[in-house]
Amino acid sequence: MLALAVALSACAGPQTFKEGKALLEQGHIEQGLAKLEEAVRQEPGNAEYRIGLLNRKASIVNAFNGRAEQLRQQGNFAEAEKLSAQVLAIDPANTVAQQGMQAIALEQRHKEMVAGAEASWRRAGEADLAQALDALRVVLQERPNQRDALALKSRIADEQAKKGAGSGKLAAAYRKPVTLEFRDAPVRSVFDFLGKVSGLNFVFDRDVDPALRTTISVRNTSLEEAIRMLLSANQLEQTVTGERAITIYPNTAQKVKDYQQLVVRSFYLTNADAKTVSFSIKTLLKAKDIVTDDRLGIIMMRDTPEMIRMAERIIAMQDMADPEVMLEVEVLEVKRTRLMELGIRWPDKATLSLASGGDTLAPLTVASLGGINRGRINVAIGSATINANQVDTDGNILANPRIRVRNKEKAKIHIGDRVPVITVTTNNGVSSESVNYLDVGLKLDVEPNVNLDDEVAIKINLEVSTVVKEIISKLGTQAYQIGARTAGTVLRLKDGETQVLAGLISDEDRRSADKLPGFGDLPVLKRLFGSQKDDTSRSEIVLSITPRILRGLRRPDLMTAQFDSGTESNVGGRGPGPGGGSPAAGPQPAAQSPEAPPPAQPAQPSQPSQPETVPSPMTGGDEAAPQPPAGDSPTGTGTGTGTGKPPGTDAPRKVIQ
């Protein structure tokens, strides 16, 4: 009974293992692995079963993990989570699956946060906008390359730039539309009027000239745009000192240093070189306070908020992952050999020798030469051979490597042998040997260059070499004769396109004959009087290469690739449109409003200029102001329109709706 039980258990193991493999081939993963595990339990010492189980588990787990990662990147979280759960059912300690489950949960949370931030942004309230930016900040802190968060942040930034974004109540006041009509009015009076309309508080530096006057004519523009025009035209600058407070000061280098707010920002680079990016910032933005840490890939910068935002955009364009491409290479060598040897190989020599006397050991003497006759001459004739041999050989050598390589980096493939070459060196009578190795076989060097249009330029160098024969020198040194075929080219392929490089052909045809003189040259009977050997060898190498772009280059949109950078003297300052930075520090020529001035009034008789008491645009009180020249009609208008008196008699006037 014991022997029968042992015999049955010995037969059960192979059958269970076979059933498990069949179930796996049919796609029944859990049942098939269970059968393989059962076979291992039945025969714990069977190495084949254990290796088979481990290999099948590893291949299934790797396939599921790869597919789950693809689905997660595509946003199909349900299927990705299902695959990761199957992996954990097979291998509960699999780290990749555990990290995949965590990444799926984090990605789902980020999706929900981005959706909530977008909903808050759509409501367009100040508190809602702040809430949206806070949510995006959290998402980008946990995952800096989250695409949806980056896209929403870019859209919010673009809209803020168009609206002249500030923050909080100041931003709402800046977006308020105003219409201004002032001619040769005191600058402080114009700002007083703007403060009453918007509710902002303007504080003037003591160095701002109280007698400074300005002319401005704008209609239905934002308050920020109107303030910017006034500042730029009168060589003034502003800084925000409170939620509703703005300080106006002269636009001089010293005052800019005293009032301008600076921030410190650290940029953590993932792909780009810190020194290269730092050089770009210094060159383009003229930034001075910048420090790099190559060990951690950090750039620390201290500058104005406008300069920091420009540095962010420049770094975003440079800190991009290098493209990667998977090269699927197939090398096929087709070799065909034909050998035919047919005919009769006749003896090619006859040997005559003298036979000695009765005693075979007795030496041959001159006296014995007299008795030479046919009986004392030995004859040795070689044997005749009939050759009828034909050999056909077809050989295929296939190499199908797949190699992943980064953009503009070299990848090398060598499939073959390293043949030792021994070199003997003699020095002062002492010989020493050194061994060098020569690579023989298939050598392939590729260098891809991924372009923006999903094309890959590939530089290829192919060499196929074989050992033809060994060569022994006179000193006994062994060397080899190497036969090689090489090809080098540069080609450009689309993603997934296959290119075949063929035509590396070696064709050899050898014929040799061993025949009787004269008779062996007869046209028909030459095979009877000789043996002929025909040896034909032909080989051809075919290379096919297919690039698969795994991570390509993305052409940035125009909003990312082009943005305002200020003026030559003030890099990062405000440009002529809304949403820029501050005007340049330093002396600037006096400028008028971008809007065209009102048409000139009819000429009036000249009147002497004298001070006149006029209503203040801010308080309605009296203020001494010089009489404008004849033909001019200075007026001050809020969000509304007004009509002055006849030309030459108008005083500065405001009309407010």
C-alpha positions as CSV (number, residue, x, y, z in Angstrom):
1,M,0.0,0.0,0.0
2,L,2.9,2.4,0.8
3,A,4.5,1.7,-2.5
4,L,1.2,2.2,-4.3
5,A,0.7,5.6,-2.5
6,V,4.2,6.7,-3.4
7,A,3.7,5.7,-7.1
8,L,0.4,7.6,-7.2
9,S,1.9,10.7,-5.7
10,A,4.8,10.5,-8.2
11,C,2.3,10.4,-11.1
12,A,0.1,13.2,-9.7
13,G,2.8,15.9,-9.7
14,P,3.4,15.9,-13.5
15,Q,-0.3,15.7,-14.3
16,T,-1.1,18.6,-12.0
17,F,1.8,20.7,-13.4
18,K,0.6,20.0,-16.9
19,E,-3.0,21.0,-16.0
20,G,-1.8,24.2,-14.5
21,K,0.2,25.2,-17.6
22,A,-2.9,24.4,-19.8
23,L,-5.1,26.6,-17.6
24,L,-2.7,29.5,-17.8
25,E,-2.5,29.2,-21.6
26,Q,-6.4,29.3,-21.6
27,G,-6.3,32.6,-19.6
28,H,-7.5,31.1,-16.3
29,I,-4.8,32.8,-14.1
30,E,-5.9,32.0,-10.6
31,Q,-6.8,28.3,-11.4
32,G,-3.6,27.8,-13.3
33,L,-1.4,29.2,-10.6
34,A,-3.2,27.2,-8.0
35,K,-2.5,24.0,-9.9
36,L,1.2,24.9,-10.2
37,E,1.4,25.6,-6.5
38,E,-0.3,22.2,-5.8
39,A,2.3,20.5,-8.0
40,V,5.1,22.1,-6.0
41,R,3.5,21.0,-2.8
42,Q,3.2,17.4,-4.1
43,E,6.9,17.4,-5.1
44,P,8.7,20.0,-3.0
45,G,12.1,18.9,-4.3
46,N,11.3,19.3,-8.0
47,A,13.2,22.3,-9.2
48,E,11.5,22.4,-12.5
49,Y,8.1,22.9,-10.9
50,R,9.4,25.7,-8.6
51,I,11.1,27.5,-11.4
52,G,8.1,27.2,-13.6
53,L,5.8,28.6,-10.9
54,L,8.2,31.5,-10.1
55,N,8.6,32.4,-13.8
56,R,4.8,32.3,-14.5
57,K,4.1,34.4,-11.4
58,A,6.8,37.0,-12.4
59,S,5.6,37.3,-16.0
60,I,1.9,37.6,-15.0
61,V,2.7,40.2,-12.2
62,N,4.9,42.3,-14.5
63,A,2.3,42.3,-17.3
64,F,-0.5,43.3,-14.9
65,N,1.6,46.0,-13.3
66,G,2.6,47.4,-16.7
67,R,-1.0,47.5,-17.9
68,A,-2.2,49.0,-14.7
69,E,0.3,51.8,-15.0
70,Q,-0.9,52.5,-18.6
71,L,-4.5,52.6,-17.5
72,R,-3.7,54.9,-14.6
73,Q,-1.9,57.4,-16.9
74,Q,-4.9,57.3,-19.2
75,G,-7.2,58.1,-16.3
76,N,-9.0,54.7,-16.2
77,F,-8.6,54.3,-12.4
78,A,-11.2,51.5,-12.0
79,E,-9.5,49.1,-14.3
80,A,-6.1,50.0,-13.0
81,E,-7.2,49.4,-9.5
82,K,-8.7,46.0,-10.5
83,L,-5.4,44.9,-12.1
84,S,-3.4,46.0,-9.0
85,A,-5.8,44.1,-6.8
86,Q,-5.2,40.9,-8.9
87,V,-1.5,41.4,-8.6
88,L,-1.8,41.6,-4.8
89,A,-4.0,38.5,-4.8
90,I,-1.1,36.7,-6.5
91,D,1.7,38.3,-4.6
92,P,0.5,40.2,-1.5
93,A,4.0,41.6,-0.9
94,N,4.4,43.1,-4.3
95,T,5.7,46.6,-3.8
96,V,4.9,47.9,-7.3
97,A,1.2,46.9,-6.9
98,Q,1.0,48.5,-3.5
99,Q,2.6,51.7,-4.8
100,G,0.2,51.6,-7.7
101,M,-2.8,51.4,-5.4
102,Q,-1.5,54.4,-3.4
103,A,-0.9,56.3,-6.6
104,I,-4.4,55.6,-7.8
105,A,-5.9,56.8,-4.6
106,L,-3.8,59.9,-4.7
107,E,-4.6,60.6,-8.3
108,Q,-8.3,60.3,-7.6
109,R,-8.0,62.7,-4.7
110,H,-6.1,65.1,-6.9
111,K,-8.8,64.8,-9.6
112,E,-11.5,65.7,-7.1
113,M,-9.5,68.6,-5.8
114,V,-8.8,70.0,-9.3
115,A,-12.5,69.6,-10.2
116,G,-13.5,71.5,-7.0
117,A,-10.9,74.2,-7.8
118,E,-12.3,74.6,-11.3
119,A,-15.8,74.9,-9.9
120,S,-14.7,77.6,-7.4
121,W,-12.9,79.4,-10.2
122,R,-16.0,79.3,-12.4
123,R,-18.0,81.1,-9.6
124,A,-15.6,84.0,-10.1
125,G,-15.8,85.2,-6.5
126,E,-12.7,86.6,-4.8
127,A,-12.9,84.1,-1.9
128,D,-13.7,81.3,-4.5
129,L,-10.6,82.2,-6.5
130,A,-8.4,82.1,-3.4
131,Q,-9.9,78.7,-2.5
132,A,-9.2,77.4,-6.0
133,L,-5.5,78.6,-5.9
134,D,-5.0,77.1,-2.5
135,A,-6.3,73.7,-3.7
136,L,-4.1,73.8,-6.8
137,R,-1.1,74.7,-4.6
138,V,-1.7,71.6,-2.5
139,V,-2.0,69.4,-5.6
140,L,1.1,70.7,-7.2
141,Q,3.0,70.4,-4.0
142,E,2.2,66.7,-3.8
143,R,2.6,66.1,-7.5
144,P,4.3,68.9,-9.5
145,N,3.5,67.4,-12.9
146,Q,-0.2,66.9,-12.4
147,R,-1.5,67.9,-15.9
148,D,-5.0,69.0,-15.0
149,A,-3.7,71.2,-12.1
150,L,-1.1,72.7,-14.3
151,A,-3.6,73.4,-17.0
152,L,-6.1,75.0,-14.7
153,K,-3.4,77.1,-13.0
154,S,-2.3,78.3,-16.4
155,R,-5.8,79.3,-17.4
156,I,-6.3,81.2,-14.1
157,A,-3.0,83.0,-14.6
158,D,-3.9,83.9,-18.1
159,E,-7.3,85.3,-17.1
160,Q,-5.7,87.2,-14.2
161,A,-3.1,88.6,-16.5
162,K,-5.9,89.8,-18.9
163,K,-7.8,91.4,-16.0
164,G,-4.7,92.9,-14.3
165,A,-4.8,90.5,-11.4
166,G,-4.0,91.6,-7.9
167,S,-5.2,89.9,-4.8
168,G,-8.3,90.3,-2.6
169,K,-10.2,93.6,-2.5
170,L,-7.4,95.3,-4.4
171,A,-7.9,93.0,-7.3
172,A,-11.6,93.7,-7.4
173,A,-11.0,97.5,-7.2
174,Y,-8.4,97.2,-10.0
175,R,-10.9,95.5,-12.3
176,K,-13.4,98.3,-11.9
177,P,-14.0,100.2,-15.2
178,V,-13.4,104.0,-15.3
179,T,-13.5,106.8,-17.9
180,L,-11.2,109.8,-17.4
181,E,-11.0,113.2,-19.1
182,F,-8.3,115.4,-17.5
183,R,-6.4,118.2,-19.2
184,D,-3.4,119.7,-17.4
185,A,-4.8,118.7,-14.0
186,P,-2.7,118.2,-10.9
187,V,-1.6,114.6,-10.5
188,R,-2.6,114.4,-6.9
189,S,-6.1,115.6,-7.8
190,V,-6.5,112.9,-10.4
191,F,-5.4,110.2,-7.8
192,D,-7.8,111.7,-5.2
193,F,-10.6,111.4,-7.7
194,L,-9.6,107.7,-8.5
195,G,-9.5,107.0,-4.8
196,K,-13.0,108.3,-4.3
197,V,-14.3,106.3,-7.2
198,S,-12.6,103.0,-6.3
199,G,-12.3,103.2,-2.5
200,L,-8.5,102.9,-2.6
201,N,-6.1,105.0,-0.5
202,F,-3.2,106.6,-2.3
203,V,-0.2,107.9,-0.2
204,F,2.4,110.0,-1.9
205,D,6.1,110.0,-1.1
206,R,7.5,113.3,0.1
207,D,9.7,113.6,-3.0
208,V,6.7,113.6,-5.4
209,D,6.4,117.1,-6.8
210,P,3.1,118.6,-5.7
211,A,3.0,120.8,-8.8
212,L,3.2,117.9,-11.1
213,R,0.3,118.1,-13.7
214,T,-0.9,115.6,-16.3
215,T,-3.3,115.1,-19.2
216,I,-5.1,111.8,-19.7
217,S,-8.1,110.7,-21.8
218,V,-9.2,107.1,-21.4
219,R,-12.7,105.6,-21.8
220,N,-14.1,102.4,-20.2
221,T,-10.8,101.0,-19.1
222,S,-9.8,99.2,-16.0
223,L,-8.7,101.2,-13.0
224,E,-5.3,99.3,-13.0
225,E,-4.7,100.3,-16.6
226,A,-5.6,104.0,-15.9
227,I,-3.2,104.1,-12.9
228,R,-0.5,102.5,-14.9
229,M,-0.8,105.1,-17.7
230,L,-0.7,107.9,-15.1
231,L,2.4,106.5,-13.5
232,S,4.2,105.8,-16.7
233,A,3.5,109.2,-18.2
234,N,4.7,111.1,-15.1
235,Q,7.8,108.9,-14.2
236,L,6.1,107.6,-11.0
237,E,6.0,104.1,-9.5
238,Q,3.6,102.4,-7.1
239,T,3.8,99.7,-4.4
240,V,1.0,98.0,-2.6
241,T,1.3,98.6,1.2
242,G,-2.0,97.3,2.3
243,E,-5.3,95.7,1.3
244,R,-6.5,99.0,0.0
245,A,-3.4,101.2,0.3
246,I,-1.0,102.1,-2.5
247,T,2.1,104.3,-2.1
248,I,3.1,106.5,-5.1
249,Y,6.8,107.5,-5.3
250,P,9.2,108.8,-7.9
251,N,10.5,106.3,-10.4
252,T,14.2,106.6,-9.5
253,A,16.7,103.9,-8.8
254,Q,17.0,104.8,-5.1
255,K,13.3,105.0,-4.5
256,V,12.7,101.7,-6.3
257,K,15.2,100.1,-3.9
258,D,13.4,101.6,-0.9
259,Y,9.9,100.7,-1.9
260,Q,10.0,97.7,-4.2
261,Q,9.0,94.5,-2.5
262,L,11.3,91.5,-3.2
263,V,10.6,87.8,-2.7
264,V,12.8,84.7,-2.4
265,R,11.8,81.7,-4.4
266,S,13.4,78.2,-4.6
267,F,13.0,76.2,-7.8
268,Y,13.5,72.5,-7.6
269,L,14.6,71.1,-11.0
270,T,13.8,67.6,-12.0
271,N,15.5,67.2,-15.4
272,A,17.4,70.3,-16.4
273,D,20.9,71.2,-15.3
274,A,20.9,73.9,-12.6
275,K,23.9,75.8,-14.0
276,T,22.3,75.9,-17.5
277,V,19.0,77.2,-16.3
278,S,20.7,79.7,-14.0
279,F,22.7,81.0,-16.9
280,S,19.5,81.4,-18.9
281,I,17.8,83.4,-16.1
282,K,20.8,85.6,-15.7
283,T,21.1,86.2,-19.5
284,L,17.4,86.8,-20.3
285,L,16.2,88.5,-17.1
286,K,19.4,90.2,-15.9
287,A,18.9,88.6,-12.5
288,K,21.7,89.2,-10.0
289,D,20.6,87.6,-6.7
290,I,20.6,83.9,-7.8
291,V,22.2,80.9,-6.2
292,T,22.4,77.3,-7.6
293,D,22.9,74.0,-5.7
294,D,24.1,71.4,-8.2
295,R,23.9,68.6,-5.6
296,L,20.1,69.0,-5.1
297,G,19.3,70.7,-8.4
298,I,17.9,73.8,-6.7
299,I,17.9,77.4,-8.0
300,M,17.3,80.1,-5.3
301,M,16.3,83.6,-6.6
302,R,15.6,86.9,-4.9
303,D,13.8,89.5,-7.0
304,T,10.5,91.2,-7.7
305,P,7.3,89.1,-8.0
306,E,7.3,90.0,-11.8
307,M,10.8,88.6,-12.2
308,I,9.9,85.5,-10.2
309,R,6.9,84.8,-12.4
310,M,9.0,85.2,-15.6
311,A,11.7,82.9,-14.1
312,E,8.9,80.3,-13.5
313,R,7.9,80.4,-17.1
314,I,11.5,80.1,-18.4
315,I,12.2,77.2,-16.0
316,A,9.0,75.5,-17.0
317,M,10.2,75.5,-20.6
318,Q,13.7,74.2,-19.8
319,D,12.9,71.7,-17.0
320,M,11.4,69.1,-19.3
321,A,12.1,65.4,-19.3
322,D,14.4,64.1,-22.0
323,P,12.7,62.2,-24.7
324,E,13.1,58.4,-24.7
325,V,12.7,55.9,-27.5
326,M,12.5,52.1,-27.6
327,L,14.4,50.7,-30.6
328,E,13.2,47.3,-31.8
329,V,16.1,45.9,-33.8
330,E,16.1,42.7,-35.8
331,V,19.2,41.4,-37.5
332,L,18.9,38.4,-39.8
333,E,21.9,36.7,-41.5
334,V,20.8,34.3,-44.3
335,K,23.7,32.0,-45.2
336,R,23.5,29.3,-47.9
337,T,26.3,26.9,-48.8
338,R,26.4,24.5,-51.8
339,L,29.2,21.9,-52.1
340,M,29.4,19.3,-54.9
341,E,32.3,16.9,-55.4
342,L,31.8,14.4,-58.3
343,G,34.3,12.2,-60.3
344,I,37.0,9.6,-59.9
345,R,40.2,10.6,-58.2
346,W,42.9,8.5,-59.9
347,P,46.3,7.8,-58.2
348,D,48.5,10.7,-58.7
349,K,51.9,8.9,-58.1
350,A,53.7,5.5,-58.1
351,T,56.6,4.7,-55.8
352,L,59.5,2.3,-56.8
353,S,61.9,0.9,-54.2
354,L,64.6,-1.8,-54.2
355,A,63.9,-5.0,-52.4
356,S,66.8,-6.4,-50.4
357,G,68.0,-10.0,-50.4
358,G,66.6,-12.8,-48.2
359,D,67.6,-11.0,-45.1
360,T,65.5,-7.9,-44.9
361,L,67.8,-6.4,-42.3
362,A,71.0,-6.8,-44.5
363,P,72.2,-3.5,-45.9
364,L,72.1,-2.8,-49.6
365,T,75.6,-2.9,-51.2
366,V,77.0,-2.0,-54.5
367,A,77.6,-5.6,-55.4
368,S,73.9,-6.4,-54.9
369,L,73.0,-3.8,-57.5
370,G,74.2,-6.1,-60.2
371,G,71.4,-8.5,-59.5
372,I,68.6,-6.0,-59.9
373,N,65.7,-7.4,-61.9
374,R,61.9,-7.2,-61.8
375,G,61.7,-9.5,-58.9
376,R,63.8,-7.1,-56.7
377,I,61.9,-3.9,-57.4
378,N,58.9,-2.9,-55.2
379,V,56.1,-0.8,-56.7
380,A,53.6,1.3,-54.5
381,I,50.7,2.9,-56.3
382,G,48.2,5.2,-54.5
383,S,44.5,4.2,-54.3
384,A,41.8,5.4,-56.7
385,T,38.8,7.1,-55.1
386,I,35.3,7.7,-56.5
387,N,33.9,11.0,-55.2
388,A,30.1,11.5,-55.2
389,N,29.3,14.1,-52.5
390,Q,26.8,16.9,-52.4
391,V,26.2,19.1,-49.3
392,D,23.6,21.9,-49.0
393,T,23.5,24.1,-45.9
394,D,21.1,26.9,-45.1
395,G,21.6,28.9,-41.9
396,N,19.6,31.7,-40.3
397,I,21.1,33.8,-37.5
398,L,18.5,36.0,-35.8
399,A,19.1,38.7,-33.2
400,N,16.0,40.6,-32.0
401,P,17.1,43.0,-29.2
402,R,14.9,45.8,-27.8
403,I,16.8,48.6,-26.2
404,R,15.5,51.8,-24.5
405,V,17.7,54.8,-24.9
406,R,17.5,58.5,-24.0
407,N,17.5,61.2,-26.6
408,K,21.0,61.9,-28.1
409,E,22.6,59.1,-26.1
410,K,24.5,56.2,-27.6
411,A,23.3,52.6,-27.2
412,K,25.5,49.6,-28.0
413,I,24.6,46.1,-28.7
414,H,27.1,43.2,-29.0
415,I,26.1,39.7,-29.7
416,G,29.0,37.4,-30.3
417,D,32.3,36.3,-28.7
418,R,35.4,37.9,-27.4
419,V,38.3,36.1,-29.1
420,P,41.6,36.1,-27.1
421,V,44.7,37.3,-28.9
422,I,48.0,36.5,-27.2
423,T,50.9,38.8,-27.7
424,V,54.4,37.8,-26.7
425,T,56.8,40.5,-25.7
426,T,60.5,39.9,-25.2
427,N,62.6,42.3,-23.2
428,N,66.3,41.6,-22.3
429,G,65.8,38.0,-23.0
430,V,62.7,37.7,-20.8
431,S,59.5,36.8,-22.6
432,S,56.1,37.7,-21.3
433,E,52.6,37.1,-22.7
434,S,49.6,39.4,-22.6
435,V,46.1,38.6,-23.6
436,N,43.8,41.0,-25.5
437,Y,40.3,40.3,-26.5
438,L,38.8,41.0,-29.9
439,D,35.0,41.4,-30.2
440,V,33.7,39.2,-33.0
441,G,30.0,38.9,-33.9
442,L,27.3,41.4,-34.3
443,K,28.0,45.0,-33.1
444,L,25.4,47.7,-33.4
445,D,25.7,51.3,-32.3
446,V,22.6,53.5,-32.4
447,E,22.1,57.2,-31.4
448,P,18.5,58.5,-31.7
449,N,17.5,62.1,-31.9
450,V,13.8,62.7,-31.2
451,N,12.2,65.6,-33.0
452,L,9.0,67.6,-32.2
453,D,7.0,66.0,-35.0
454,D,7.1,62.5,-33.6
455,E,10.0,61.6,-35.9
456,V,13.3,60.0,-34.8
457,A,16.6,60.6,-36.6
458,I,18.8,57.6,-35.9
459,K,22.6,57.3,-36.5
460,I,23.4,53.6,-37.1
461,N,26.7,51.8,-37.2
462,L,26.5,48.0,-37.9
463,E,29.4,45.6,-38.0
464,V,29.2,41.8,-38.5
465,S,32.5,40.0,-38.2
466,T,33.5,36.3,-38.1
467,V,36.8,34.4,-37.6
468,V,37.9,33.2,-41.0
469,K,41.0,31.3,-39.9
470,E,43.8,31.1,-37.4
471,I,47.2,32.3,-38.3
472,I,50.4,31.2,-36.5
473,S,53.4,33.5,-36.9
474,K,57.0,32.3,-37.2
475,L,57.5,33.0,-33.5
476,G,54.5,30.9,-32.6
477,T,52.2,33.8,-31.9
478,Q,48.6,33.0,-32.6
479,A,46.5,35.5,-34.6
480,Y,43.2,35.5,-36.4
481,Q,42.0,36.6,-39.8
482,I,38.7,38.4,-39.3
483,G,36.1,38.9,-42.0
484,A,33.9,41.9,-41.4
485,R,31.0,43.7,-43.1
486,T,30.1,47.2,-41.9
487,A,27.5,49.8,-42.7
488,G,26.9,53.2,-41.3
489,T,24.0,55.6,-42.0
490,V,21.7,58.3,-40.6
491,L,18.0,57.8,-41.2
492,R,14.8,59.6,-40.1
493,L,11.8,57.5,-39.2
494,K,8.3,58.2,-37.9
495,D,7.2,56.7,-34.6
496,G,6.4,53.0,-35.4
497,E,7.9,53.1,-38.9
498,T,10.1,50.2,-39.9
499,Q,13.2,50.6,-42.1
500,V,15.0,47.7,-43.6
501,L,18.7,47.9,-44.4
502,A,19.7,45.1,-46.7
503,G,22.2,44.3,-49.4
504,L,25.2,43.4,-47.3
505,I,26.0,40.3,-49.4
506,S,29.0,38.1,-49.5
507,D,29.1,35.8,-52.5
508,E,31.9,33.2,-52.9
509,D,32.3,30.7,-55.7
510,R,35.2,28.2,-55.7
511,R,35.9,25.4,-58.1
512,S,38.8,22.9,-57.9
513,A,39.6,19.8,-60.0
514,D,41.9,16.8,-59.6
515,K,42.2,15.1,-63.0
516,L,44.5,13.2,-65.3
517,P,46.5,15.4,-67.7
518,G,44.9,15.4,-71.1
519,F,42.0,13.0,-70.4
520,G,40.6,15.1,-67.7
521,D,40.0,17.9,-70.2
522,L,37.6,15.9,-72.4
523,P,34.2,17.6,-72.6
524,V,32.1,14.5,-71.7
525,L,34.6,12.1,-70.1
526,K,36.3,14.5,-67.7
527,R,34.3,13.2,-64.7
528,L,35.7,9.7,-65.5
529,F,39.3,10.9,-65.6
530,G,39.2,13.4,-62.7
531,S,37.2,14.7,-59.7
532,Q,35.8,18.2,-59.6
533,K,34.8,20.2,-56.5
534,D,32.3,23.1,-56.7
535,D,32.0,25.1,-53.5
536,T,29.4,28.0,-53.5
537,S,28.8,30.2,-50.4
538,R,26.4,33.2,-50.2
539,S,25.4,35.2,-47.1
540,E,23.3,38.3,-46.8
541,I,22.7,40.5,-43.7
542,V,19.3,42.2,-43.3
543,L,18.8,44.8,-40.5
544,S,15.3,46.2,-39.6
545,I,14.9,48.9,-37.0
546,T,11.6,50.3,-35.6
547,P,11.6,53.3,-33.2
548,R,8.9,53.6,-30.6
549,I,8.7,56.9,-28.8
550,L,8.0,56.4,-25.1
551,R,8.4,60.0,-24.0
552,G,8.4,62.6,-26.7
553,L,8.9,66.3,-27.0
554,R,5.7,68.5,-26.8
555,R,5.7,71.7,-28.7
556,P,4.6,74.4,-26.3
557,D,1.7,76.6,-27.1
558,L,2.1,80.2,-28.0
559,M,1.0,81.4,-24.5
560,T,3.9,79.4,-23.0
561,A,6.5,80.1,-25.6
562,Q,5.9,83.9,-25.9
563,F,5.2,86.4,-23.2
564,D,5.9,90.0,-22.4
565,S,9.3,90.6,-20.8
566,G,9.2,94.4,-20.1
567,T,11.5,96.9,-21.6
568,E,15.3,97.0,-22.3
569,S,15.9,99.1,-19.2
570,N,13.4,97.2,-17.0
571,V,13.3,93.5,-17.7
572,G,10.2,92.0,-16.2
573,G,8.3,95.3,-16.0
574,R,4.9,96.1,-17.5
575,G,4.5,96.2,-21.2
576,P,2.1,98.3,-23.1
577,G,-0.8,95.9,-22.4
578,P,-2.6,94.9,-19.2
579,G,-1.2,92.3,-16.9
580,G,2.4,93.4,-17.0
581,G,4.8,94.4,-14.3
582,S,5.9,97.8,-13.0
583,P,7.3,100.6,-15.2
584,A,11.0,100.9,-15.5
585,A,13.1,102.4,-12.8
586,G,15.1,105.3,-13.8
587,P,14.6,108.5,-15.8
588,Q,12.0,108.2,-18.6
589,P,10.8,110.9,-21.0
590,A,7.4,112.4,-20.3
591,A,4.7,110.5,-22.1
592,Q,1.1,111.2,-23.0
593,S,-1.9,108.9,-22.7
594,P,-2.1,106.2,-25.3
595,E,-5.5,107.4,-26.3
596,A,-5.6,110.2,-28.8
597,P,-6.4,113.6,-27.3
598,P,-9.7,115.3,-28.0
599,P,-10.0,117.4,-31.2
600,A,-8.6,120.9,-30.9
601,Q,-11.2,123.5,-30.0
602,P,-11.6,126.6,-32.1
603,A,-9.1,129.3,-31.5
604,Q,-10.1,131.9,-28.9
605,P,-8.7,135.3,-28.2
606,S,-5.7,134.9,-26.0
607,Q,-6.2,135.7,-22.4
608,P,-3.6,136.2,-19.7
609,S,-3.0,133.1,-17.6
610,Q,-4.0,133.7,-14.0
611,P,-4.8,131.5,-11.0
612,E,-8.5,130.6,-10.6
613,T,-10.4,128.9,-7.9
614,V,-11.9,125.7,-9.2
615,P,-13.8,122.8,-7.6
616,S,-11.5,120.0,-6.4
617,P,-12.2,116.7,-8.3
618,M,-12.0,114.8,-5.0
619,T,-13.8,117.0,-2.4
620,G,-15.6,119.6,-4.4
621,G,-13.7,122.4,-2.5
622,D,-11.8,125.3,-3.9
623,E,-8.3,124.9,-5.2
624,A,-6.0,127.3,-6.9
625,A,-5.1,126.3,-10.4
626,P,-3.7,128.1,-13.3
627,Q,-6.0,129.0,-16.2
628,P,-5.5,126.6,-19.1
629,P,-4.4,128.0,-22.4
630,A,-6.9,129.3,-24.8
631,G,-8.7,126.5,-26.7
632,D,-8.2,123.9,-24.0
633,S,-11.0,122.5,-21.9
634,P,-9.7,120.5,-18.9
635,T,-12.3,118.2,-17.5
636,G,-12.3,115.3,-15.0
637,T,-14.7,112.5,-15.6
638,G,-15.5,109.4,-13.6
639,T,-17.7,106.5,-14.8
640,G,-19.9,108.8,-16.8
641,T,-19.8,111.7,-19.2
642,G,-19.8,115.5,-18.7
643,T,-20.2,118.6,-20.8
644,G,-18.1,121.7,-20.1
645,K,-18.6,125.4,-20.7
646,P,-17.7,127.1,-23.9
647,P,-14.0,126.8,-24.7
648,G,-11.7,129.1,-22.9
649,T,-14.0,129.5,-19.8
650,D,-14.1,125.9,-18.5
651,A,-12.8,124.9,-15.2
652,P,-11.7,121.3,-14.3
653,R,-15.0,119.4,-13.8
654,K,-16.1,116.0,-12.7
655,V,-19.3,114.1,-13.4
656,I,-19.9,110.8,-11.4
657,Q,-22.6,108.2,-11.9
